[in-house]
Amino acid sequence: MAEIRGLLFDKDGTLFDFHSTWGGWTARVIERLAGPSAETRRAVAEVLGFDLDARRFDEGSVVIGHTVAEIAALLTEFAPGRPVEALVADLNALAVRNDMVPAVPLVPLFRRFREMGLKLGLATNDAEEPARVHLENSGLTPYFDFVAGFDSGWGGKPATGQMRAFLDRTGLQATETAMVGDSLHDLHAGRAAGMRTVAVLTGIAGREELAPHADIVLPTIGDLPGWIGSFGGA
């Protein structure tokens, strides 16, 4: 088996705990669109797959794997007369200011990845601008060789454009890399690109859902160094 020389990460639910990070963002989106109407708040929450009382996401929530543009398109009924592009800008502005909760201590882990000689990339269905802000605010920018959002020119997951762009940027072969994520979108994209696939359990989906589509399921990305080392990797 070829050694692992590169890791391509999803962002939300992988680097950052999903419920803790995006519950607040979703609540603010609902408040922005619904205003004081309790009925409209419930309707927006239902579209987003979000329990306002528990501040938890349904397993099928569109916030989990969809792009910002896809989410905005679903919300246009609550913003009559506003183009999708304007909603996308609003959602991105809220995302830039979002408080990100790390799934594990990130800087020491990514320093270790670098010491292992790994090339590192980010492939998210978030937009590129907030993704770069989140990395910068978390002290991770110096560790990434590649960052792509759904709007970076390669599309979003589960398509493989971001994966192929990462391979082009780093010069690695697909068999030398692993796509690491918390959703089926991540795993389907990685597998279709010929990468190994690693599922983590810091998002919404559980082991039973993810395991058939992953080479391995790990509790968190903090377990990656041990997995890589288990077959003589970097």
Helices and strands as residue ranges (DSSP letters): E 6-9, H 18-34, H 38-48, E 50-51, E 56-57, H 62-65, H 68-75, G 76-78, H 84-96, H 106-115, E 119-123, H 128-137, G 141-143, E 146-148, H 161-170, G 174-176, E 177-181, H 184-192, E 196-200, H 207-210, G 211-213, E 216-218, G 221-223, H 224-229
